Amino acid sequence: MNHASRGSDSSPTHARPGPQPGARWHLCCVAVAVIVLCAVPPAQAYIGPGAGFAVGTTLATLFLAFFSALGALLLWPLRSFIRFLRQRRAHAKARVKRFVVLGLDGLEPSLVERYMDQGKLPNFSRLREQGTYRHLGTTAPAMTPVAWSSFLTGCNPGKHNVFDFLTRDKRTYLPTLSSVQINPPRKTLKFGKYRIPIGKPDIRLLRKGKPFWNILGEHGIFSNIIRMPITFPPEGFHGVLLSAMCVPDLRGSQGTFSYFTTSTSADEEHIGGEQTVVQRNGDTIKAELIGPANTMVAAGGIMKAPFEVRITGPDSAVLKLGGEEHRLTRGKYTSWVPLSFKAGLGIKVKGICQFLLIETEPEFKLYVTPLQIDPASPAMPISHPKVYATYFAKLIGPYATMGLAEDTWALNAKILDDETFLHQCDEADDERIKMFFDALEKTRSGFIACVVDGPDRIHHMFWRYEDEKHPAHNGQGGRERRDAIEQMYLRMDELVGKTLAQCDDDNTMLVVMSDHGCASFRRGVDLNNWLINNGYMKLKPDGAGKKYLQGVDWSQTKAYCVGLTGIFLNLKGREGQGIVEPGEAAALRAEIAEKLNGLKDDATGEVAINRAFDAHQIYRGPYKDEAPDLVIGYNKGYRVSWEAALGQPTDALFHDNLKAWSGDHIIDPRLVPGVLFSNRRIAEESPHITDLAPTVLDMFGVEVPGNMDGKPLNVAGPDGVVHATDNAAETGKTEAA
């Protein structure tokens, strides 16, 4: 595969002498701030869904920034001395000098065990023999944003407010992101045709609860967090962090690819992407990349970046964009191509993307990745401190910044084939692995965490080759990679081996973990169809087939499904057109759950739904009322249908899943635990993902907050002896998991 150049190798060799990491990064931030103020470049722009730009242009803002930087510089010795004293006190009680977590998102226990038994994972096996291997209990539902939010807070979802990728707008019933909300600045200054925002957009993290590394920082312990899900926008703490899942693309979406073709017979609607039919004039094609909305100009519309492709042969072409030329080779990605959108008044919004020439004859076909925020000049805050994203851009070159960098929808649409999709997975993993080893090299004490997404994405898209009964088992044609899952496990084993080499001292505890496992997704369940047939939902006369619940008659609807995890009641006083009285809600939840429990698929004879969990029974905390009222625990082989997730009722209860997205984990959480490996012995047989946060705190000698649901695990010392504590971790964190 054609991997883009990433600059010099960042793999660590030996520890470098120098100041403590916290002091070094603080000095770096101050130095950069002073340089920026002295240089006075164009003001930084911020972009978000519907947020537009926020530009600081007033003289007062400039002086405030200058004196803030000057004050920080003058107070640095005192603050550093106080932090040094707190760090000494914390480390005096600590049982480790460094705690490292390598997260392999979605790694499946049954496959780990199969490949270990076959002798294909020597480093995982070594870690198991040296320390511990356990199944790791996960959350209900078992999905990335929910599970990692529980990992970093030590709490069940009822306390951190993340229950799905999506939730619904209670007024309109439309789906919306569950973890972040971006609103434009409230005020703008009119200057001719320009509309200059006063202040920045309101980028709000909807996940509640305090990450445990914030608590470590309060005790002077430094943390280095690489691509942890649900950390956008980044929060300030004593450490550095690069955000991951839910970081949008430059257009403010969660990933919109572009597809340019001369074919007029191709399907023009692609979920997650846009298709543009272009005209070929001889050997030349002209088109435009769609950028973010320009809210700086009255009726400014969408900003665009024109480009031209000149075909030079059956397998080659030349791309002209922004005054630069880039060679295109059929089937191979370009390196990251810089983009610049002009908003006016000297403001430029910068991004990066990659181009893939798919075909020149008989039709022209060109794929473009979602436009990423440029890490060298971020249009939105994607790291803490802000220079951390830029630091990595200087260290390894341009890299994917979007939370979901691997374009699963383009593979579903058969625009990408197996090979070109795997390129994205491998490249994204390579980028963050370089970041991880830089963190291991430079952070010699404190906490380090890195999450690698490749296992999750490859399980989702290639499980069809693992399951002979899957409707998509025969593939999609093109360059198929039926060995993708096994090869991914071999790569992860190499990563574990290299990580062990960097954590081979007695003062470092290493945990390799996944947030959940994975299983086959053969058949989708249309819960809205079930609700209609059982009298809980009513459609308008013309409502059949409409997406986003737009065809629902709310005056006669008691329950509905939107999103990936469950069913909401149309509750009066909560939903915009609610009809269910609050006093009737508990009985209605129980009634629907009883009917769904054990639901069978007549076509296969299999149980499709093991159990519908009542959210009020499995969640505890102030945000449990924000959850779906019923969380559906599907059996292996089943999941909510694609249509039901979009709020689009169909005329069938069950649907074959014919997409490349063939594996999933949004099922009964008891069926898809994660994995937990450690280089130290752990006494508990059934640890839970909420136990990791209190365990890290306990290992550093920091008191565990009383609001955490997890308990510290009993961890052996370097001598292998487990010293039992009064905080033994409990099993059965909720009724569901």
N, C-alpha and C positions, 0 to 999 in steps of 0.2 A: 504493500500500500504506500501511497505517496504522502508521507508525513511532512508537514511544514517544518522548516528550520526553526529551532527554538533558542538559538544562541548557545552560549557555553554551557557545559554540563554543570549542573548544580548539585550533584551527588556529594554528600559530605565525606570528608576523610578524617580529620582530627578536629577537636574543639579548638576554637580560636580564642586567644586571650583577649581580654578587654572588659569594659564595664558591664554591669548586670543588664539583662535584656530590657528591663523597664526603663532604666536610665538612658540606654542607648536610643530606644525608640522615642522617648520624650525629647531628647536633644535633637533627634532627627526632625521631629514635628516642628519644634521651635525654629530650627534652622531653615526649614523649607518655608515656614510662614514668613519669616523675615525677608528671605530672598524674593518671595512672591510679592510682598508689599513694596519692596524696593523696585522691582521690575515693572509693576503696575501693568499687567497684561489685560486683555479684554476680560470683562467680568465673567465669572463662571455661570453657566446655565444649568438649570435642572429640568428634567423632563419626566413626565409620568402620564398614566392614562387620564386624559382630560385635565392634566395639571398645567400644561404649557410651560412657560419659562418663568424663572424668578431671577431678576438681575439686580445686584446691589450696586447702585450708581452714585449714591449721595456721598458728599464729603464727610458727613457725620459717620457713615458706615466705615469709610476708609480710616478715619482717626480712631474709631472704636476698635477696629481690627488691629491697628498698629499698637495701641496701648495695651490691648489684651495680650498680644504677643510679647511686648516688652515686659509686662507684669509677670507673665509666665516665665520668662527668662530670668528675671530678678528673683522670683520665688522658688526657682528650681532647686537651689541647694537645700533650702529648708524642707521642701516637700520630699526631696530625695532622702534626707536624713531621717525624717519621720517614717517614710516607707521602709527604710533600712532597719529601723528599730522594730517595726511591726513584723517585718519579714523574719528577723532573727527570733522573735518570740514565737512566731508560727512554726518555723522550722525546728525550734527546740522541742516541740511536741510531736513533730512529724515522724512517721515510720518509713517514709520514702523521701528521697530528694526530688524525684521526678516521676510523674505518672503519665503514661502515654496511652491514648485510645486510638486505635485504627478501626474505623467503621467501614465495613464492606456491606453497603446497603443491599438488603434482600438476600444475602447468602443463605442457601437452603440446607438445613441439617441433613436431610436424607442424601443429598448429592455429596455434601462434604464427607459423610460417613462412607458412601459408596467408593469415592475416589481415594479416601485414606485406606480403606480395606484393600483396594487394588494396588496400593503402593505408589500412587501417582501424586500424592501430596506429602512429601517427606517433611516439609517445614511445619505444616499444620500438625502432623503426627508428632514431630519433635516437641512442639509446644504443648500438645496434650500430655505427653509423657513427662515433660519437665514440670508442668504445673497442673492445669485444669482444662477440661472440656465439658460443657454443659449445654443443654437446651436453655434458651433464654425466653421467659414468658414475655409476651408482647401485649399491646393495648387492644381495646375494642373501640373502633375497628383497627385491624392490623394494616396500617398504611403509613407511609413515610412521614408526612407532616405531623401526624398524631403521635407516632411512636417516638420520633426524635424530640418532639416537644416534651414528652414525658421523661425522656432521658435527661434533658438539660435542666428540667425543673424538679425532677424527683417526684412528680405529682401525677395523679390521674387526670384525664381530660377535663373533668368537671372543675378543675382548678386552673387549667391553662387555656381553656376556651378554644382549642383546635380539635375539631371532630371530623374533618374531611378536607380535601382540597378546596371544595366549594361549600358555600352555604347559600341561603336565599335572602333576597331583600324582602323583609316582612311586609312591606307595603305593596310591592309589585309582583312578588313571587318569582322574580327573575333571578337566575344564578349569579353569584358574585364570589370573589375570592374570600376565603375564610381567614387568612392570616395577615393581610395587609390592605390598607385603604389609602388611596392617594387622591387628595383634593387640591384644586388650584388655590393660589393665594387669594385672600378675600378682597383685596383692594388692588387697583391698577391706576397708574398715572397716564393720562391721555396726553400725547405729544404728537400733534398732527395725525398721521395715519397710524402711528405706533401706539401700542398699549403696553406700557412697562409695568410689570407686576411689582407690587410693593411687598417685599419679603419673599420667603420661599414657600413652595407647596407644602401642604401638610401631609407628610408621608408617615402614616401611623401603623405601627406594629400591633396587630390585634391579638397576638398571642400574649397571654398574661403570665404572671409568675416571674420569678427572678432566676436567671441561669446560675448554676452553682459556681461558675467561674467568676461571676460578680462577687459572690460571697468570699471566694478565695482571695480576690483582689482587695476586699475590705480588710483582710488579714495580711496584706503585703505579699501575697503569692501571685506570681506572674503567670499568665496563660496565653497560649498561642493556638488559635482556633481557625482551622482551614476548611472552608466550604461546608459548614454545618447547616443543615436545613432549618428553615424558619428562624433566621437571624437577620432578615431584611425588614426595615432598615436597621443598620447596625447600632447597637447601644454602646455607650461609653463605659469602660471599665479598665482595670489595671491589666493591660495586655493588648494583643493585636488580634484582629478578626477579619476574615474575608467571607462575605455572605454567600449564600447558595440559593436553595429552592425558594421560589417566589420573587427572585430578582427578575424584573421584566426585561424584555428586549427594548430596543431604542424607540419602538413605536408604542410602548406601554402595554403590550400584550404579553402573554406567557409563551410566545414563540410563534411568529407568523412567517412561514417560508414563502418564497416567490418562485414561480415556475413560468418560464417564457417558452412559447412554442408556436410554430407556424401551423400546427394541426388544428383544424376547426372541428374535428370529430371527437376530440378528447373531452372527457368530463370536465366541465368548467368549475365545478364546486368541489373544493377539498377542505375537509375539516382541518383547521390548523394552518391553512395556506391559501394563497391566491394565485390563480392562473391567469396569465395575460396572453392573448393571441397576438402575435407580432407578424409584420410583413417583411418578406425578404426581398431586397432590391439588389439583384445580382448576388454578390457575395457578402452583402452588408445587411445587418439587422440593427435597428435603433429602438431603444426602449428606455424606460425610466424605473428606477428603484423608488418605491414608496417609503417615505420617511415619516417622522412625527408631524402632528399638527403644529402650525405656526400661529400661536396665540399672541405673538408680539405685534402682529399687524392686523388691523381691522379687516375682517373677511380674508384673512391670510391663507386659509385653506391648508392643504397638506403640502409639506415640503417634499421635493423630489430631487433625485440625482440622476440626470440623463447619462446614458452610456451607449457605447457602440461596439458591436462585435463584427469583426471581419473574418470570414471563413477562409482559411489558407490551405485546407486539405480535408480529406475525409475524416481525419481524426484530430484536427487542430484548428485553432482560431486565435485571434488576438483581440483582447478586450481593452477598450479605451474608456477610462473613467477618471474624472478629476484631473485631467492633464497628464495621466500616467498610463503606460501600457503594461498589460499582463498577459502572458501566454496561457492559452487554454489547451489542454490535452484531454481527449475523450476518456471518460472514466476516472479521471484524477482531479482532486481538488486543487485549487490555487492555495497559496499561503493566505494568511489574513490580509485582506485588502482594506486600506483605510478609506473612510467616507467622511464627507464634511457637508453639512446642510447649513445654508446661510439663512439666518432668521432676520437679519437687519441690525442696524446700528453696530456693526462690527461683531455681532454675536454669531458664533459658529457652534453647531452641535456635532460632535464627532462620534463616529461609530466604526465598527469593523464587520466584515462578513467574508464568506468564502464562496467561490463560484465553482460549479461543476458542470462541465460540458458533457451532456448525455448523448447527443446525436447531432450530426450535421446533415445526413442524408438518410431516407428521403425527406424527413422533416427535421427542422431545427428544434432542439430541446435543450434548455439551460435551466439548471436549478441553482437557487441562491439561498444560503442559510438565513435564518432570522437575523436581523441586524442587531449586533451585540453592542452594548455600551462599551466604549473604548476604555480599557483599564488604564491607559496612559493619561487619559484626560476624561475622567468619568463625568457623565452628564447627570448622574444621581449618586448619592452616597452609597457605596457598595462595600466599604471597609471601614474599620476603626483601627488606627486613625485613618483619615482620608488618604494619606500618602502610602498606606500599606498596599493598596491595589496598584498604585504606580510603581512601588518598589518591585513587585513581582513582574510588572511589564518590562522594567529595566533588566531584571535578572534573567527571565526566560523568554522574553519577547511577548507579542500580543497573545492573548488567550481568551477562551470563552468565558464570559461573565454571566450569561443568562442562567437562571436557576435550573432549567431543564434544557441543557445544551444539546442533548442527543435528540434528533428530530424523528421521533417515533411516528408522527402523523404522515411524514413524507414516505416512510416505508409502508405504512398502511395503505397509502394511495398508490403504491407501486411506482412512484416517481424515483425513489431510491431502490436499489437492490440490496441484498444481504451484505455484499462487500462494501458498498459505499456507506451504508449505515454503520457498519462495524468500524469503519475509519473514524467516524465521529466519536464513537464510544472509546476507542483506543486513544485518540488524541486528547479527549477530555480527561481520561484517566492519567495519561502521561503528564499532562499539565499539573494536575493537583498532586501527583506523586513527587514531582520535582519540588513543589512548594512544601510538601510534607517533610522531605529530607532536608530541605533548608531549615525548617523549623527544628528538626531533631539536632541539626548541627549547631544552631545558634541559641537554642533554649536549653541550657544545661541544667536548669532547675526550674521546678514549677510544673504546670499542667500543659499537655499538648494533645490536641485532637484533630483528626482529619477524617473526612467521610469521602469514600470513593464510590461513585454511582454506577460504574460499569456493570457490576453483577445484577443490579436491579433491572437496568435497561435491557440487558441481554437475556435475562430470564423472561421478561415481558414479551420480547419480540421473537425469541427462538424456541420457546417451549413446544411449539408445534412439531419440532423434530424429535423431541423427547417422548411425545405421546402419540403412539400409532393410531389411537382412536380420535385424534383431533381432526375436525373438518378441514383444517388448513395444513395437514401433515404433508401433503404432496408438494407444498411450497408454492412460490409465486412465479417461478421461472427466473431467468437471468442467472447471475452468479451466486448460486446458493452456497451457504456455509452451514452445513448440517452438524459440523463439529464445533460450532461457536461456543456453546455452553461449556463443553469440556475444556476447550482451549482457554476460556476465561478463567476457569478454576486453576489451571496450570500457571497462568500469569499471576493470579492472586497468591498462589503458593510461593512464587518467586519473590513477590512483594513482602510476604511474611518473613521469608528468610533474610532479606536485606534489612527488614525492620529489626529482627532479632539481633542481627549483628550490631545494630546501633543501640541496643537496649540490653547488653550482656553484662552489665554491672549489677552488683547487689542493691544499689540504691535506686534502681528504676523498676517500677511495676508496669508491665505491658498488658493491655487488654485488646484482643481482636474480637470484634463483635458484629452482629447484624441486628437490625431493628425488627426484622420479621423474616419469614421464609417465603416460599412461593409454591404454587400448585397450578395444575392445568385449568384453563378457562375455555371449555368447549361450548357451553350453552349459556345464553343470556336470559335473564328473567325480567319480563316487563311487569314491574310491580304496579304501574298505573293501569295496565290491562286487567290485572287481578283486582285492583280496587274498584274498577268500573263494573266488572262482572259480579262482584260481591256487594254492590250497592253503596260503596263508600265514596265514589267519585261520579260526577255527571259531566258530560261534555255538552257544549252548545251545539245547536243543529249543524253548524258548519265547522265544528271544532276538531274533527278527526284529522290526525296527522300533523297538527300544528306543534311547533317546537316551543320550548320554554313555558309550557303550561298555558299558552295563549288561547287555547281552545276550551279551557275548563269553565264550567258554570259554577262559580264559587258559592252561589246561593244554595246549591244542593250538593256541595262537596264537603265531606268530613275529613278526608285524609288525602295526601298526595305524595308523590316521589319526585325529587330532583336531586342531583348529586349522586355520589357513588355508594353511600353507606346505609341509607335507611328511608324511613317514612316520617313525614311531619303531619301532625294534626292541624286542621284548619281552625285554630283556636280563637275564639272571640276575645278581643282585647289584645291579642298578640299579632295575628295575621291581619292584613289590611281589610279582608272581607270575611273574617272568621265567623263561623256559625256554631262551633262546638263550645258549649258552656264549660268553664273551667272545672266546675264540680263534676262533670261527666267524663273528664279526660282520662282519669285512671281506669275507669271501667272500659272505656273505648280502647285504650292501649292493650289492656288484658284480652279483650275480645278479638282484636285483630291478630295479636300475637298467637293466641291459641289456634286460630284458623291457619296461620302460616307455618306453625311448627310442624315439621315433618312433611311439608309440601312435596309431592312427587311429580316427576316428569313422566307422563304416560308413555311418551315416545321411547324412553330408555329404561323405564322401570326403576330409576334411581331417585333417591331423596335429593331434592334440590336445595331445600332450606332445613338445616338442622334445628335452628332455633331463632326466633325473633326476640332480641333482648330489650327489655324495658329500660330506657335510659335513666329513669328515676331510681332504678334498682342497682344499676352497675356504675353510676357516676356519683361522686360526692364533691361538693364544693359550690361556690357561688355562681358558676356559669353552666351548671348542668341543664338549666332550662333553655340554653342556646343550642343544645344538641338536637339531632333528629329524635323524635319521640320514641321510635323503635329503630334499633340497630340490627340489621339483618345478618345472621350468621349462616352464610351459604355453605353447602358441602363442597368438597373438592370437585372440580369440573364445572362449577357454576359461579355466576357473578351477576350483578345487576346488568341489564342489557344496555347497549350503547344508547338506544332510543330513550329508555327510562331515565338515564342519567341526564339527558338533555330536556326532560319533561315533555317528551313526544309520545303520546299513547299510540299503540299499534293495535292490530286486530288479532294478535297471537300472544299467548303467555310466554312461550319459549321460542328462542331464535338460535340457530346455529351461528357460532362465532367464526366467520370466515376471514377475519383480519389477521395480519401478521402478529398483532398484539394478542398472543395466545396463552400467556401465563399471567397469573394474578395472585393476589394475597388478600384481597378485600373480602374475606370469607370468615367463617367461624375462627376466631383467633386461637382457639385451642388446637387447631389443625396446622397452623403456620408459625410455630415459635421461631425465634432467631437462634443464633449460635453465640456462645461465649467461650473464648479461649483466654487463658492467662498464663504468664510465666511463673505465677505463684499458685500454690494450692488454695482452693476456696472450699470451705466446708459444706456450704449449702448445696443441696441436690436440685432445688428448683428456684434458682434466682429469677428475678423479674427485672425488666428494663428500668423500672423506677428505683431499683436498688443501687444503680451505678452512681448517681449523684451523691447520695449520702456516703457511699463507700469511698469516693474520692475525697470528700471533705474529711471523713474519719481518718483516712490514711495520712492526711496532712495535719492532723491534730486539731481540726476546726470543728466546733460544735455543730451538729446537724439541726437545722431549724425544725420546730415542732410541726409546721404545716406540711412537711414532706411526707408522702405516703410510703415511700421506700425506706428500708432499713439498711444500715451498713452490713455488708457481707463479712463473714469471718475469714480473714485472709492470713495465710501463713507468712512468717518472716523469712528472711533469706535462708535460714536453717531448715525450712520446710515444716516447722512446727506451727500448727494453728492454735492461736491463743484466743479462746472463746471470750466474747464480750456479752454485755447485757443487751446489745442492740442487734441480736441475731435477726437476719432478714426473714420476713414472713412470706409465706406463699399465699396464693389466692387473693391478689390485690383487689380484684373486683369479682363479681359473680361470673363475668364473662371470661376473665383471664387472671 
